[in-house]
């Protein structure tokens, strides 16, 4: 019987002095979608005009799509950009740089400006 009491006491002490295995995560302030999604102010053309095809990618004939996740605040400013899938050789960095330099129209829900995440593919294709 003393063994059981000791085991219960050890378990109770462990529960008091250890952190929980899980904790609640803070909700993401960036919505996955909104009624009106943001758009580049100059359209996609404006983003593509900002991209300089990296020399290393050009000489290695690298083509493909860079998939980005863009975090846009309530004013249409790009807060952060993450590469979801890249093609390398400097193309990922060129795409991120071009998107960060562009302004977006703000996203809205019921007329209220909101923060959103926007997925965007950037196509790298050599002419000719």
C-alpha positions as CSV (number, residue, x, y, z in Angstrom):
1,X,0.0,0.0,0.0
2,X,2.9,2.4,0.7
3,X,4.2,1.8,-2.8
4,X,0.9,3.0,-4.3
5,X,0.9,6.1,-2.2
6,X,4.5,6.9,-3.1
7,X,3.7,6.3,-6.8
8,X,0.7,8.7,-6.6
9,X,2.9,11.3,-4.8
10,X,5.6,11.1,-7.5
11,X,3.0,11.4,-10.3
12,X,1.3,14.4,-8.6
13,X,4.7,16.1,-8.1
14,X,5.7,15.5,-11.8
15,X,2.4,17.0,-12.9
16,X,3.0,20.1,-10.8
17,X,6.5,20.8,-11.9
18,X,6.5,19.9,-15.6
19,X,5.2,21.8,-18.6
20,X,2.3,20.5,-20.5
21,X,3.2,18.4,-23.5
22,X,1.0,20.5,-25.8
23,X,0.1,24.1,-25.7
24,X,-2.4,26.2,-27.6
25,X,-1.0,28.0,-30.5
26,X,-1.8,31.6,-31.1
27,X,-4.2,32.1,-34.0
28,X,-2.5,33.2,-37.3
29,X,-3.3,36.9,-37.8
30,X,-3.1,36.4,-41.6
31,X,-6.3,35.0,-43.1
32,X,-6.1,32.3,-45.7
33,X,-8.7,34.1,-47.9
34,X,-10.8,37.3,-47.9
35,X,-13.9,38.4,-49.7
36,X,-11.7,40.7,-51.8
37,X,-8.2,39.4,-52.2
38,X,-5.2,41.7,-52.7
39,X,-3.9,42.3,-56.2
40,X,-0.5,43.8,-57.3
41,X,-1.1,47.5,-57.9
42,X,0.5,47.3,-61.3
43,X,-0.8,43.8,-62.0
44,X,1.3,40.7,-62.4
45,X,3.1,42.5,-65.3
46,X,4.6,44.9,-62.7
47,X,6.1,42.1,-60.7
48,X,7.5,40.4,-63.8
49,X,9.1,43.7,-64.9
50,X,11.0,43.8,-61.6
51,X,12.5,40.4,-62.1
52,X,16.0,40.1,-63.5
53,X,16.6,36.5,-64.8
54,X,19.7,35.4,-62.8
55,X,22.8,34.9,-65.0
56,X,23.5,31.5,-63.4
57,X,20.0,30.3,-64.2
58,X,20.1,31.7,-67.7
59,X,23.5,30.0,-68.5
60,X,22.2,26.7,-67.0
61,X,18.9,27.0,-68.9
62,X,16.9,26.7,-65.7
63,X,13.2,27.3,-66.2
64,X,10.1,26.6,-64.0
65,X,7.8,28.1,-61.4
66,X,8.7,29.5,-58.0
67,X,5.8,29.1,-55.7
68,X,5.6,31.9,-53.1
69,X,3.4,32.5,-50.0
70,X,3.1,36.2,-49.5
71,X,2.0,37.8,-46.2
72,X,0.2,41.1,-46.9
73,X,-0.9,43.5,-44.2
74,X,-4.1,45.7,-44.0
75,X,-2.5,48.4,-46.1
76,X,-1.4,46.2,-48.9
77,X,2.3,46.2,-47.8
78,X,4.2,42.9,-48.1
79,X,5.3,41.9,-44.6
80,X,7.0,38.6,-45.5
81,X,7.5,36.2,-48.4
82,X,8.2,32.5,-48.1
83,X,9.3,30.2,-50.9
84,X,7.0,27.1,-50.9
85,X,8.8,25.5,-53.8
86,X,11.7,26.9,-55.7
87,X,13.9,26.1,-58.7
88,X,17.1,27.5,-57.3
89,X,20.0,29.2,-59.2
90,X,19.0,32.6,-57.9
91,X,15.4,32.4,-59.3
92,X,13.8,32.0,-55.8
93,X,15.6,35.1,-54.5
94,X,14.7,37.1,-57.7
95,X,11.0,36.2,-57.3
96,X,11.0,37.1,-53.6
97,X,12.8,40.5,-54.2
98,X,10.3,41.4,-57.0
99,X,7.3,40.6,-54.8
100,X,8.6,42.5,-51.8
101,X,9.1,45.6,-54.0
102,X,5.5,45.6,-55.2
103,X,2.5,47.2,-53.5
104,X,-0.8,45.4,-53.3
105,X,-4.4,46.5,-53.0
106,X,-5.6,45.7,-49.5
107,X,-7.7,42.6,-48.9
108,X,-11.1,43.2,-47.4
109,X,-13.9,41.4,-45.5
110,X,-17.2,43.3,-45.4
111,X,-15.4,46.5,-46.3
112,X,-12.8,46.1,-43.5
113,X,-9.1,45.8,-44.4
114,X,-7.6,42.5,-43.3
115,X,-4.2,40.7,-43.3
116,X,-4.0,37.8,-45.7
117,X,-1.7,35.1,-47.1
118,X,-1.6,34.9,-50.8
119,X,-0.1,32.0,-52.8
120,X,1.5,33.1,-56.1
121,X,3.5,31.2,-58.7
122,X,6.2,33.1,-60.5
123,X,7.1,31.6,-63.9
124,X,10.7,31.7,-65.1
125,X,11.0,30.9,-68.8
126,X,13.8,31.7,-71.2
127,X,12.6,33.3,-74.4
128,X,13.1,31.8,-77.8
